[in-house]
Amino acid sequence: FDMPNTDPAITTRELVEKRLADADKVNSHVFYGLYAGLTSNKNQIKEVVKAWRELFPRVVGLKMFAGHSVGNLGIIKEDEQKLVYQTLTEEGFDGVLAVHCEKESLLRPDLWNPSRPTTHSYARPPEAEISSVLDQLAFADDLGFKGNLHICHVSVPISAEDIEFVGERSNIKITCGVTPHHCLLDYNSIPESQQGLLYKVNPPLRNWHESKNILSLLKQGKIDWIETDHAPHTLTEK
């Protein structure tokens, strides 16, 4: 499943159809699906809901970035995130809403030093993910979201535990995924050289204790599936 934080971002029916047409030209035997990107514009949300309804399963779901990552799709204000859930509920959306959870106000970009790649882990601390996950769980529950809320690439054990706790006690459908690198690597794996930039992903690699516990939660069945989080950017971009 392709992600919408491309250049340009896949946020309109026209761009969705172009992306699908480009994929068809490859004539691959592998299924190609696309997440349509969400903004805080109510009309845009309605447009991609309609595209999902008419083009599913090629449009597999919708993607919200509750914080800036790669691309310019971050919806960082809480009232704008609530607007997304409210509009999706009003439109009767019952598909998958995948969310990248990092709270912008808790990020520390001042700590990032490209000559020390490990600082990326300090610039995007665990608290930013944990707080954003709690926000999404609360907004979905409070606003009566009827779809499947999927929290992407969980990297902090507390996030997975909060998702399980709320999932058992609310009426909303919640799933979460984890990437191999958040299970098997930690920020001590990162070389303090230009090669260390290859390890730069959002959310970042965590400490050894957190990666070990995330793997344990996966093995216990408390995380729904293993998913990829491709970041195949050039060194200059990273």
N, C-alpha and C positions, 0 to 999 in steps of 0.2 A: 504494500500500500504506500503510495507516494504521498509526500507532505506538501502543503501549499506555500511554505515560506521560501518560495523561489523568487526570481527576479524576472518579470514582475510577479507579485504574489497572486495566487490563484483564488480570487475573491469574487469573480463575476461568472455568470453563465457562459459568456463568450470565451473566457479564458479556460474554464473547465472543459468546454467542448474542444477547444484547440489542443489542450493537453492530452485529452483522450484520443484525439485524431492522430497526434504525433506518436503516441504509444502504439496505435494500431499499425502504423507504417513499419514498425519493427518486425511484425509478424511473429512475435514470440509465442511459444506454447505456454508460457507462464502467465497466469492471470495478472492483469494490471488493474489495480483499483486506486482511487484518489480521494484524499480528504479535501473537502472544500474549506477554505479559510474563513474565519469569522472576524468581523470588525464590530465596532460599537454603533454602527449605523443601522437603525431598525429596518430600513428598506433593503439594505444589503443582506441582512440576516434572513429576511423573508425570501429574497431572491435565491440564496443558496439552499434554503430549505426546499424550495420548489424544485431546484435542480436535483437535490438528493432524492426527492420523492419520485421524480420522473426518470432519473438515470441510475438509481440503485439497481444492482450492486456495483456498477462501475464507480459511482460516487459512494464510497463505503460509509461515509459519515462526515462529521464536521469537526474542525480543529480550532481550539482557542488557545492562545498564548497568554496566560495570566501573568505576564511579565515579558520583557523583551528578551529574545534570544537572537538567532540569526534571522535576518529579514526585518521587516517593519510592521509586524502583526501584533505587537504587544498591546493588550488591553489592560492597563495597569490600575485604573481607578475602580474602586469597589462598586460605585453606583453604575458604572458602565458594564462591569461583569454581571451585576444583578439584572441589568437591562437585557443582556444576552439570554439569561435563563428565563426571564419573564416573557420575552418575545418567542423563544422556542416553545414555551408552554402554551402561549396563545395560539401558535401555529399548529399545535398538535404534533410536534416533532417527537417521535418515539424511537429514533435511531440512536447511533453512538455519537456522543460528544466526547472527543478526546481532548484532554487538557494538559498543557505544559505548565507545571506549578512551580513558580519561583516569584516571591513577592518583591516587587521592585523597590519598595521603601526599605527593605532589609538587606539589599545588595550593597557591597562595599567596593565599588569600582576604583576607589582611591588606593586599594591594596594591591591592585593588579600591576605586575612588573613583568613585561615580556621577556626580560633577560633571566627571570626566575619563574619558570612555568608553573611551579607548585603554588605560586601565589593566587592562581585562578581559583583554587579550592577555598582560599580564605576570602576572596572577593565575592564568592557566591555561597555563603555559609548555609549549614543545615537548617537554621531557623527560617530562612527564606522559603525553603520548600515546605517545611512543616506548617508554617502559618498560612501559606497559600492553599495547601491541601485542606486545612480546616475551613478556610473561606469557601472553597468550592463545595464542600460537603454541606455547609450551612446554607449557602445560597440555593443549591439544588433542592434541599429539603424544604426550606421556607417558601420557595416560589413554586412548589408543586411540579418540579421537572419530571416528565414521564418517560424520558429516554434512558439510555444506559450511560451513566457517567463513568468514563474511563480515565483514570489518572495514569499518565504516561511515565515511563522510566523512573519509577520510585528509587531513590538512592539512599534514603534514611530509614532505618527500621521503625522509628516512631511514626513515620508517615503511613507505613503499611499497617501498623497496629491501630492507628486512628481510623483508617479505612475499614478494617475488619470490624472494629467496635461500632462505628456508625452503621455499617451495612447490616449488622445483626439487629439493630434497634430502630431502623427507619424503614420507610416504604420505598425509598429510592433504590434503583438498581446500580450497583457500584462494582467496578472491576479495577484492577491495577496490573501493571506489567513491570518487569525489571529487565535490564540489559545484561549481557554477559560481563561487560567491563565493570559495571558497578558491583557485580558479585565477586569477581575474580581479581580485580586490581584495586589498589589504593593509592593515595597520593605519594606514598613512599616509593611507588613504582616509577615515578616521573623523573627522568633525567633533568638535571639543572643545566640544560644546554638547548640549542635550537631544536634538537630532536624531541625534547620534552614538549614542544608545542603540539606535536602529533597526538598527545594525550589530552588536549584541551577540548572538553565537551561540556554541554549544558544539560542537566546539572553536572557539576564537576565530580571527579573522583573524590571519595571520602576517605576517612582514616581506616586503618586495618580492622579495628573493632566493628565499625559500621558495615564494612563490606562482608565481613565474616557473618554478622548477624542477618544481613539481607539474604545471603545464600542459605542460611539456616531456615529463615521464614519461607523461602521458595521451596525448600525440601519438605517443609511441613505442610505445604499446600495452602499457605496463607497468602500467596501471591498467585494470580491467575495464570500468567503465562510469561514466557521469555520473549522479549521483543528486541528488535534492533533499534539503534539510534545513530544512524549513519551521520558522520560529520566529515565527509571526504573533501575537505577544503585544502587549498594550497597553504604552504607555510606562511606566505605573506598575509593571506586572509586570517589565519589563526593568530 
